[in-house]
Amino acid sequence: MSGDHQTLALLLFSAFVAATLAITTWVSRNRHGSAEEFYAGGRLFSPMENGFAIAGDYMSAASFLGISGLIALFGYDGMLYSVGFLVAWLVVLFLVAELVRNCGRFTLADVVASRMSERPVRIAAGTSSVTVSVLYLVAQMVGAGSLVALLLGGTSEAARSWTVIGVGALMVIYVSLGGMRATTWIQIVKAVLLMAGAIAMTVLVLTRFHGDVNQLLNTAAERSGHGKDFLSPGLKYGGDWIARLDFISLGLALVLGTAGLPHILSRFYTVPTARAARRSVIWSIGLIGSFYLMTIVLGFGAAAVVGSDEVRKSNAAGNTAVPLLALDLGGGAGSTGGTVLFAVVAAIAFATILAVVAGITLASSASVAHDLYASLRRRRSPGAAPGRDCPSPHSEVAVARVAAVGIGVAAIALGLLARDLNVAFLVGLAFAVAASANLPVLLYSLFWRNFTTRGAVWSVYGGLVPAMLLVVLSPVVSGSPEALFPGVDFHVFPLQNPGLVSIPLGFLAGWIGTAMSTEPPDEAKHAETEVRALTGAGAV
């Protein structure tokens, strides 16, 4: 890219980073340092504010860069990601939002532990939450690296690596200094910018084709190199039975995974009531639904305007389709309009990544401090009087800040390793793990009267371990040119997404663990949890 692209985009990057750091600094001076302030922003956000923040948390680099890229490369089959990500919110709205807000305080483990033995359940749920969060973070790191590599010429591996490191450092600063309040406002600003950018790009694409969607699709099919097959199912997930099963597995993961994502569940604790949580979801569905409809136009627009081959040449995984589309719509390389639009879109995408990594890092560091650290502290002093064996809120917050640094380092390392994979595909893996390990234990805890502590622990590990093991033994890691380690082949599991196998295993493990429990379920705790979940009585 030209020096003008680089200069303008870097100036816009810097402006957004400066603005978000200013928000973080301001919030850090006006906070009380309590756990409720750090984890939940004092529960003071309105449904509209939280709805925008949820949308900002959810519409990640996978949405803006990855899904559009997959549509540009695979047409109809890439569009399935948009449908899956959107439909998933119906599960959240009808089954999860209000009940989670009433039953928990800060994390997923709060909901499960409300009627179980706390220590084993918190350790299991905390471990799962951190694993899902790190996988999700990796996708954002890969998106950031691809974006800046394109900006600096498309082949700058050093720039890509330093970008991943820089994003990791910024996310640690956001979380450590500002907590949930700063993270929420960063996500709100990002959601507004992203929606404005997507609307502008969608209007430009439709204007290019005079509002004729049929012409857009036909041109995309012609320039894709696949003809009419580009607009039909099966280009990526058709053919043999393995590809078809992979499609089913991906669909299950996308539809069921959202309700198990730690950074989405934690957003329900930032509003004062369960009713506000439900209204937040309604706001977010409107924003997210509109956005995913626009990603379909942008994906097919990239195929029609830029061409699938050009997208693939720039980035084999398709992560640069939208910036390339912006460059062409603005007037092409070297034009003032192309330079400005490319820089604006690149800056919005970078803002998207920064906001999402902040939310995920906060959720995962909360799991480390509030679930894992607190549980281990209780174990070291089993004979202490009730209430005295619990770490103080201030020590929890301190641990959460330290955990943010450790999680940032892990995400940076994995982001450097997985830099050539599509970001939407990477997020699909995180959704599969969330649907396998977190969703079964959450639904069982909320709706099954006889669910026990052993069932909860078995449910988490029974979904988490198979999901991770199947990913390691899949073509994602070895045995294919696009794998993490293309030079070796130890894959034995044929599917790229483990959800088809690991999600049922998570539910089955929870049922078997409950059936084999020697201690009966605590009826009193279940009754208390049920009343609180349905009425909000006693909710924090």
C-alpha positions as CSV (number, residue, x, y, z in Angstrom):
1,M,0.0,0.0,0.0
2,S,1.1,3.6,-0.6
3,G,2.6,5.8,2.0
4,D,-0.6,7.9,2.1
5,H,-2.6,4.8,3.2
6,Q,-0.1,4.0,5.8
7,T,0.2,7.5,7.2
8,L,-3.6,8.2,7.3
9,A,-4.5,4.8,8.7
10,L,-1.8,5.0,11.4
11,L,-3.0,8.5,12.3
12,L,-6.6,7.1,12.7
13,F,-5.3,4.1,14.7
14,S,-3.4,6.4,17.0
15,A,-6.5,8.7,17.4
16,F,-8.7,5.8,18.5
17,V,-6.0,4.3,20.8
18,A,-5.5,7.8,22.4
19,A,-9.2,8.2,22.9
20,T,-9.6,4.8,24.5
21,L,-6.6,5.3,26.7
22,A,-8.1,8.6,27.8
23,I,-11.3,6.9,28.7
24,T,-9.4,4.3,30.6
25,T,-7.4,6.9,32.5
26,W,-10.4,8.9,33.4
27,V,-12.3,5.8,34.7
28,S,-9.3,4.7,36.7
29,R,-9.3,8.0,38.5
30,N,-13.0,7.8,39.4
31,R,-13.3,4.2,40.5
32,H,-13.6,2.8,44.0
33,G,-11.5,-0.3,43.5
34,S,-14.3,-2.7,44.6
35,A,-14.8,-6.1,43.0
36,E,-18.3,-5.0,41.8
37,E,-16.8,-1.9,40.2
38,F,-14.0,-3.8,38.4
39,Y,-16.0,-6.9,37.3
40,A,-19.5,-5.3,36.6
41,G,-18.9,-1.5,36.3
42,G,-21.1,-0.9,39.4
43,R,-24.1,-2.4,37.6
44,L,-25.0,1.1,36.5
45,F,-25.4,0.8,32.8
46,S,-28.8,1.2,31.1
47,P,-30.3,-1.4,28.8
48,M,-29.5,0.7,25.7
49,E,-25.9,1.3,26.8
50,N,-25.4,-2.4,27.7
51,G,-27.0,-3.5,24.4
52,F,-24.5,-1.4,22.4
53,A,-21.7,-2.8,24.6
54,I,-22.9,-6.4,24.0
55,A,-23.0,-5.7,20.3
56,G,-19.5,-4.1,20.5
57,D,-18.3,-7.2,22.4
58,Y,-19.8,-9.7,19.9
59,M,-19.2,-8.0,16.6
60,S,-15.5,-8.9,16.5
61,A,-12.8,-9.2,13.9
62,A,-14.4,-12.5,13.0
63,S,-17.5,-10.7,12.0
64,F,-16.1,-7.7,10.2
65,L,-13.0,-9.3,8.6
66,G,-13.5,-13.0,8.8
67,I,-17.1,-13.6,7.7
68,S,-16.9,-11.1,4.9
69,G,-13.7,-12.8,3.7
70,L,-15.3,-16.3,3.8
71,I,-18.3,-15.0,1.8
72,A,-15.9,-13.5,-0.7
73,L,-14.1,-16.8,-1.1
74,F,-16.9,-19.4,-0.7
75,G,-20.1,-17.5,-1.4
76,Y,-23.2,-19.2,0.1
77,D,-21.2,-21.4,2.5
78,G,-19.4,-18.4,4.0
79,M,-22.8,-16.7,4.6
80,L,-23.7,-19.6,6.9
81,Y,-21.5,-18.0,9.5
82,S,-23.6,-14.8,9.5
83,V,-26.8,-16.8,10.0
84,G,-25.3,-19.0,12.8
85,F,-23.9,-16.0,14.8
86,L,-27.3,-14.2,14.6
87,V,-29.6,-17.2,15.3
88,A,-27.5,-17.9,18.4
89,W,-29.0,-14.9,20.1
90,L,-32.4,-16.4,20.3
91,V,-30.9,-19.1,22.7
92,V,-29.4,-16.3,24.8
93,L,-32.6,-14.3,24.9
94,F,-35.1,-17.1,25.7
95,L,-33.0,-19.4,27.9
96,V,-30.1,-17.5,29.5
97,A,-30.1,-13.7,29.9
98,E,-32.5,-13.1,32.8
99,L,-31.8,-16.3,34.7
100,V,-28.0,-15.7,34.6
101,R,-28.5,-12.1,35.8
102,N,-30.6,-13.3,38.7
103,C,-28.4,-16.3,39.8
104,G,-24.9,-15.0,39.5
105,R,-22.7,-12.1,40.5
106,F,-19.8,-11.8,38.1
107,T,-19.0,-15.1,36.2
108,L,-20.5,-18.3,34.8
109,A,-19.3,-20.2,37.8
110,D,-21.5,-18.1,40.1
111,V,-24.6,-19.5,38.5
112,V,-23.5,-23.1,38.8
113,A,-22.0,-22.8,42.3
114,S,-25.2,-21.3,43.7
115,R,-26.6,-24.8,44.2
116,M,-23.4,-26.9,44.3
117,S,-20.2,-27.4,46.3
118,E,-18.4,-24.3,45.3
119,R,-14.7,-25.3,45.1
120,P,-14.8,-28.1,42.5
121,V,-17.4,-26.4,40.4
122,R,-15.6,-23.0,40.4
123,I,-12.3,-24.6,39.4
124,A,-13.9,-26.5,36.5
125,A,-16.0,-23.6,35.2
126,G,-13.1,-21.2,35.7
127,T,-10.7,-23.4,33.7
128,S,-13.2,-23.8,30.9
129,S,-13.9,-20.0,30.8
130,V,-10.2,-19.2,30.5
131,T,-9.7,-21.7,27.7
132,V,-12.6,-20.4,25.7
133,S,-11.5,-16.8,26.2
134,V,-7.9,-17.5,25.1
135,L,-9.1,-19.2,21.9
136,Y,-11.4,-16.2,21.2
137,L,-8.5,-13.8,21.8
138,V,-6.3,-15.6,19.3
139,A,-8.8,-14.9,16.5
140,Q,-8.6,-11.1,17.3
141,M,-4.8,-11.2,17.3
142,V,-4.8,-12.9,13.9
143,G,-7.2,-10.3,12.6
144,A,-5.0,-7.4,13.8
145,G,-1.9,-8.9,12.3
146,S,-3.5,-9.4,8.9
147,L,-4.9,-5.9,8.8
148,V,-1.6,-4.2,9.6
149,A,0.4,-6.5,7.3
150,L,-1.9,-5.4,4.4
151,L,-1.4,-1.8,5.4
152,L,2.3,-2.1,5.3
153,G,2.5,-4.1,2.1
154,G,0.9,-7.5,2.7
155,T,4.1,-9.4,3.3
156,S,5.5,-7.8,6.4
157,E,5.8,-10.6,8.9
158,A,7.6,-8.4,11.3
159,A,4.8,-5.8,11.3
160,R,2.3,-8.5,11.8
161,S,4.1,-9.9,14.8
162,W,4.7,-6.5,16.4
163,T,1.0,-5.7,15.9
164,V,-0.1,-8.8,17.8
165,I,2.3,-7.9,20.6
166,G,1.0,-4.3,20.6
167,V,-2.7,-5.3,20.7
168,G,-1.9,-7.7,23.6
169,A,-0.2,-4.9,25.5
170,L,-3.1,-2.5,25.0
171,M,-5.7,-5.0,26.2
172,V,-3.7,-5.5,29.4
173,I,-3.7,-1.8,30.0
174,Y,-7.4,-1.4,29.4
175,V,-8.4,-4.2,31.8
176,S,-5.8,-3.5,34.5
177,L,-6.5,0.2,34.8
178,G,-10.2,0.7,33.8
179,G,-12.0,-2.6,34.5
180,M,-15.5,-3.1,33.3
181,R,-16.5,0.5,33.2
182,A,-13.7,1.6,30.8
183,T,-14.2,-1.6,28.7
184,T,-17.9,-1.0,28.3
185,W,-17.5,2.6,27.1
186,I,-14.7,1.5,24.7
187,Q,-17.1,-1.2,23.3
188,I,-20.0,1.4,23.0
189,V,-17.7,3.7,21.0
190,K,-16.5,0.9,18.8
191,A,-20.1,-0.4,18.1
192,V,-21.1,3.1,16.9
193,L,-18.0,3.3,14.7
194,L,-18.5,-0.2,13.3
195,M,-22.2,0.3,12.5
196,A,-21.4,3.6,10.8
197,G,-18.6,2.1,8.7
198,A,-20.7,-1.0,7.8
199,I,-23.6,1.2,6.7
200,A,-21.4,3.5,4.6
201,M,-19.7,0.5,2.9
202,T,-23.0,-1.3,2.3
203,V,-24.5,1.9,0.7
204,L,-21.5,2.2,-1.5
205,V,-21.6,-1.4,-2.7
206,L,-25.3,-1.2,-3.5
207,T,-24.8,2.2,-5.2
208,R,-22.1,0.6,-7.4
209,F,-24.7,-1.9,-8.7
210,H,-27.5,0.7,-8.8
211,G,-29.4,-1.1,-6.0
212,D,-29.7,-4.3,-8.0
213,V,-28.9,-7.1,-5.6
214,N,-29.4,-9.7,-8.4
215,Q,-26.7,-8.0,-10.5
216,L,-24.4,-7.9,-7.4
217,L,-24.8,-11.6,-6.9
218,N,-24.3,-12.5,-10.5
219,T,-21.2,-10.4,-10.8
220,A,-19.8,-12.0,-7.6
221,A,-20.4,-15.4,-9.1
222,E,-18.7,-14.5,-12.3
223,R,-15.6,-13.1,-10.7
224,S,-15.4,-15.8,-8.1
225,G,-14.1,-18.4,-10.6
226,H,-16.8,-20.8,-9.5
227,G,-19.8,-19.6,-11.5
228,K,-23.3,-20.4,-10.2
229,D,-21.8,-22.8,-7.7
230,F,-20.7,-19.7,-5.8
231,L,-24.3,-19.0,-5.0
232,S,-25.3,-22.5,-4.1
233,P,-24.6,-24.7,-1.0
234,G,-21.6,-27.0,-1.1
235,L,-18.6,-25.0,-2.2
236,K,-16.9,-25.3,1.1
237,Y,-19.0,-27.8,3.0
238,G,-20.4,-29.9,0.2
239,G,-19.0,-33.0,-1.5
240,D,-18.1,-35.9,0.7
241,W,-19.7,-36.9,4.0
242,I,-16.9,-35.4,6.0
243,A,-17.5,-31.9,4.6
244,R,-21.3,-32.3,5.2
245,L,-20.7,-33.4,8.8
246,D,-18.3,-30.5,9.3
247,F,-21.0,-28.1,8.3
248,I,-23.5,-29.6,10.8
249,S,-20.8,-29.5,13.5
250,L,-20.1,-25.8,12.7
251,G,-23.8,-25.0,12.8
252,L,-24.2,-26.6,16.2
253,A,-21.2,-24.7,17.6
254,L,-22.3,-21.3,16.3
255,V,-25.9,-21.6,17.4
256,L,-25.2,-23.0,20.8
257,G,-21.8,-21.5,21.6
258,T,-22.9,-17.8,22.2
259,A,-24.8,-18.8,25.4
260,G,-21.6,-20.2,26.8
261,L,-19.2,-17.4,26.0
262,P,-17.8,-15.9,29.3
263,H,-17.4,-12.4,28.0
264,I,-21.1,-12.3,26.8
265,L,-22.4,-13.8,30.0
266,S,-20.5,-11.3,32.1
267,R,-22.3,-8.4,30.3
268,F,-25.6,-9.4,32.0
269,Y,-24.1,-8.4,35.4
270,T,-23.5,-4.8,34.4
271,V,-27.2,-3.8,34.5
272,P,-29.2,-3.5,37.7
273,T,-32.1,-6.0,37.0
274,A,-33.0,-9.1,35.0
275,R,-35.5,-7.0,33.1
276,A,-32.7,-4.7,32.0
277,A,-30.6,-7.7,31.0
278,R,-33.5,-8.9,28.7
279,R,-33.9,-5.5,27.2
280,S,-30.2,-5.3,26.6
281,V,-30.3,-8.5,24.6
282,I,-33.2,-7.1,22.5
283,W,-31.1,-3.9,21.8
284,S,-28.1,-6.1,20.9
285,I,-30.1,-8.4,18.6
286,G,-31.3,-5.4,16.6
287,L,-27.8,-4.1,16.2
288,I,-26.2,-7.4,15.5
289,G,-28.9,-8.5,13.1
290,S,-28.5,-5.4,11.0
291,F,-24.8,-5.8,11.0
292,Y,-24.7,-9.4,9.9
293,L,-27.1,-8.6,7.0
294,M,-24.6,-6.0,5.9
295,T,-21.7,-8.4,6.1
296,I,-23.4,-10.5,3.5
297,V,-23.5,-7.5,1.2
298,L,-19.9,-6.7,1.9
299,G,-18.7,-10.3,1.3
300,F,-20.5,-10.6,-2.0
301,G,-19.4,-7.1,-2.8
302,A,-15.8,-8.0,-2.3
303,A,-16.1,-10.9,-4.6
304,A,-17.9,-8.8,-7.2
305,V,-15.7,-5.7,-7.0
306,V,-12.3,-7.0,-6.0
307,G,-12.6,-10.6,-7.2
308,S,-12.1,-13.7,-5.1
309,D,-8.6,-14.3,-6.6
310,E,-7.4,-10.9,-5.6
311,V,-8.7,-11.4,-2.1
312,R,-7.0,-14.8,-1.9
313,K,-3.7,-13.3,-3.1
314,S,-3.8,-10.6,-0.4
315,N,-4.6,-13.1,2.3
316,A,-5.2,-16.8,1.8
317,A,-7.8,-16.9,4.5
318,G,-9.7,-13.9,3.2
319,N,-9.2,-11.6,6.2
320,T,-8.4,-8.6,4.1
321,A,-11.5,-8.6,1.8
322,V,-13.3,-5.6,3.4
323,P,-10.2,-3.3,3.4
324,L,-9.6,-4.2,-0.2
325,L,-13.2,-3.5,-1.1
326,A,-13.0,-0.1,0.6
327,L,-9.9,0.8,-1.4
328,D,-11.7,0.0,-4.7
329,L,-15.0,1.7,-3.7
330,G,-13.1,4.8,-2.8
331,G,-11.5,5.1,-6.3
332,G,-8.8,2.6,-6.3
333,A,-5.2,2.5,-5.2
334,G,-3.5,5.9,-5.4
335,S,-6.7,7.9,-5.3
336,T,-7.6,10.2,-2.5
337,G,-11.0,8.7,-1.9
338,G,-9.5,5.2,-1.9
339,T,-6.8,6.2,0.6
340,V,-9.3,7.8,2.9
341,L,-11.9,5.0,2.8
342,F,-9.3,2.3,3.2
343,A,-7.7,4.1,6.2
344,V,-11.1,4.6,7.8
345,V,-12.2,1.0,7.4
346,A,-8.8,-0.2,8.6
347,A,-9.0,2.0,11.7
348,I,-12.6,0.8,12.4
349,A,-11.5,-2.8,12.1
350,F,-8.5,-2.1,14.5
351,A,-10.9,-0.4,16.9
352,T,-13.1,-3.5,16.7
353,I,-10.3,-5.7,17.7
354,L,-9.1,-3.6,20.6
355,A,-12.6,-3.4,22.1
356,V,-13.3,-7.1,21.8
357,V,-10.0,-8.2,23.2
358,A,-10.6,-5.9,26.2
359,G,-13.9,-7.5,27.0
360,I,-12.6,-11.1,26.6
361,T,-9.5,-10.4,28.7
362,L,-11.7,-8.9,31.5
363,A,-13.9,-11.9,31.5
364,S,-11.1,-14.4,31.6
365,S,-9.1,-12.5,34.3
366,A,-12.3,-12.4,36.3
367,S,-12.6,-16.2,36.1
368,V,-9.0,-16.6,37.2
369,A,-9.4,-14.3,40.2
370,H,-13.0,-14.8,41.2
371,D,-13.2,-18.6,40.6
372,L,-9.7,-20.2,40.5
373,Y,-7.8,-18.0,42.9
374,A,-10.7,-17.8,45.4
375,S,-11.2,-21.5,45.3
376,L,-7.6,-22.3,45.9
377,R,-7.5,-19.9,48.8
378,R,-10.4,-21.7,50.4
379,R,-8.6,-25.0,50.0
380,R,-5.5,-23.7,51.8
381,S,-7.5,-22.9,54.9
382,P,-10.3,-25.5,55.2
383,G,-10.7,-25.0,58.9
384,A,-11.2,-21.3,58.9
385,A,-14.4,-19.8,60.1
386,P,-17.1,-19.2,57.5
387,G,-16.3,-16.0,55.6
388,R,-12.7,-15.8,56.8
389,D,-11.3,-18.2,54.3
390,C,-12.4,-16.1,51.4
391,P,-10.0,-13.6,49.8
392,S,-10.8,-10.0,50.1
393,P,-12.4,-8.2,47.1
394,H,-9.3,-6.0,46.9
395,S,-7.0,-9.0,46.7
396,E,-9.2,-10.6,44.0
397,V,-9.0,-7.4,41.9
398,A,-5.2,-7.4,42.3
399,V,-5.1,-11.0,41.1
400,A,-7.4,-10.2,38.2
401,R,-5.0,-7.5,37.0
402,V,-2.0,-9.8,37.2
403,A,-4.1,-12.5,35.4
404,A,-4.8,-10.1,32.6
405,V,-1.0,-9.9,31.9
406,G,-0.6,-13.7,31.9
407,I,-3.6,-14.1,29.6
408,G,-2.3,-11.4,27.3
409,V,1.1,-13.2,27.0
410,A,-0.6,-16.5,26.2
411,A,-2.9,-14.9,23.6
412,I,0.1,-13.2,21.9
413,A,2.0,-16.4,21.6
414,L,-0.9,-18.4,20.1
415,G,-1.8,-15.4,17.9
416,L,1.7,-15.5,16.4
417,L,1.4,-19.3,15.8
418,A,-2.1,-19.2,14.2
419,R,-1.6,-16.0,12.1
420,D,-2.4,-17.7,8.7
421,L,-5.9,-19.0,9.7
422,N,-9.2,-17.3,9.0
423,V,-10.4,-15.4,12.1
424,A,-14.1,-16.5,11.7
425,F,-12.9,-20.1,11.5
426,L,-10.8,-19.6,14.7
427,V,-13.8,-18.1,16.5
428,G,-15.9,-21.1,15.4
429,L,-13.5,-23.3,17.4
430,A,-14.0,-21.1,20.5
431,F,-17.7,-21.4,20.0
432,A,-17.4,-25.2,19.8
433,V,-15.5,-25.3,23.1
434,A,-18.0,-23.0,24.8
435,A,-21.0,-25.0,23.6
436,S,-19.3,-28.3,24.7
437,A,-18.1,-27.3,28.2
438,N,-20.1,-24.2,29.4
439,L,-23.5,-24.6,27.9
440,P,-24.4,-28.1,29.2
441,V,-23.5,-27.2,32.8
442,L,-25.3,-23.9,32.6
443,L,-28.6,-25.4,31.3
444,Y,-28.5,-28.3,33.7
445,S,-27.9,-26.0,36.6
446,L,-30.8,-23.7,35.6
447,F,-33.4,-26.4,34.6
448,W,-32.5,-29.8,36.1
449,R,-33.7,-30.3,39.7
450,N,-31.6,-33.4,40.3
451,F,-28.3,-32.1,38.9
452,T,-25.4,-32.6,41.3
453,T,-21.9,-31.3,41.9
454,R,-20.3,-34.4,40.4
455,G,-22.5,-34.0,37.3
456,A,-21.5,-30.3,37.0
457,V,-17.8,-31.1,37.1
458,W,-18.1,-34.1,34.8
459,S,-20.2,-32.0,32.4
460,V,-17.5,-29.3,32.1
461,Y,-14.5,-31.6,31.7
462,G,-16.5,-34.0,29.6
463,G,-17.1,-31.3,27.0
464,L,-13.8,-29.4,27.4
465,V,-11.3,-32.2,27.2
466,P,-12.8,-33.9,24.1
467,A,-13.2,-30.6,22.3
468,M,-9.6,-29.6,22.8
469,L,-8.3,-33.1,22.1
470,L,-10.3,-33.3,18.9
471,V,-9.0,-29.9,17.7
472,V,-5.4,-31.1,18.3
473,L,-6.1,-34.3,16.4
474,S,-8.0,-32.5,13.5
475,P,-6.8,-31.1,10.2
476,V,-6.7,-27.7,11.9
477,V,-3.4,-28.6,13.6
478,S,-1.7,-31.0,11.1
479,G,-2.2,-32.9,7.9
480,S,-3.3,-30.1,5.6
481,P,-1.7,-27.1,3.8
482,E,-3.7,-24.6,5.9
483,A,-2.9,-26.3,9.3
484,L,-0.9,-24.8,12.1
485,F,1.9,-27.4,11.4
486,P,1.5,-28.1,7.7
487,G,4.8,-30.1,7.6
488,V,3.5,-32.9,9.8
489,D,0.5,-35.2,9.9
490,F,-0.9,-36.7,13.1
491,H,-4.6,-35.9,12.6
492,V,-7.0,-38.8,13.1
493,F,-10.2,-36.8,13.6
494,P,-11.5,-35.8,10.1
495,L,-13.7,-32.8,11.1
496,Q,-12.3,-29.3,11.5
497,N,-14.9,-28.3,14.1
498,P,-15.4,-30.7,17.0
499,G,-18.9,-29.6,18.0
500,L,-20.8,-32.5,16.5
501,V,-19.0,-34.9,18.9
502,S,-17.9,-32.8,21.9
503,I,-21.3,-31.0,22.5
504,P,-23.3,-34.2,23.0
505,L,-20.4,-35.6,25.1
506,G,-20.7,-32.5,27.4
507,F,-24.4,-33.2,28.0
508,L,-23.9,-36.9,28.3
509,A,-21.0,-36.5,30.9
510,G,-23.2,-34.3,33.0
511,W,-26.0,-36.9,33.0
512,I,-23.7,-39.8,33.8
513,G,-22.0,-37.8,36.6
514,T,-25.3,-37.0,38.1
515,A,-26.5,-40.6,37.8
516,M,-23.4,-41.9,39.5
517,S,-23.4,-39.3,42.4
518,T,-23.4,-40.8,45.9
519,E,-24.7,-37.6,47.5
520,P,-28.3,-36.5,46.7
521,P,-28.9,-33.1,45.2
522,D,-29.6,-30.3,47.7
523,E,-33.3,-29.7,47.3
524,A,-33.3,-26.6,49.4
525,K,-30.5,-24.9,47.4
526,H,-32.3,-25.8,44.2
527,A,-35.5,-24.3,45.4
528,E,-33.7,-21.2,46.4
529,T,-32.0,-20.9,43.1
530,E,-35.2,-21.5,41.2
531,V,-37.0,-18.8,43.0
532,R,-34.2,-16.4,42.5
533,A,-33.8,-17.2,38.8
534,L,-37.5,-16.8,38.0
535,T,-38.4,-13.9,40.3
536,G,-35.1,-12.1,41.0
537,A,-35.7,-12.2,44.7
538,G,-32.4,-12.1,46.5
539,A,-30.4,-11.3,43.3
540,V,-27.3,-9.2,43.8
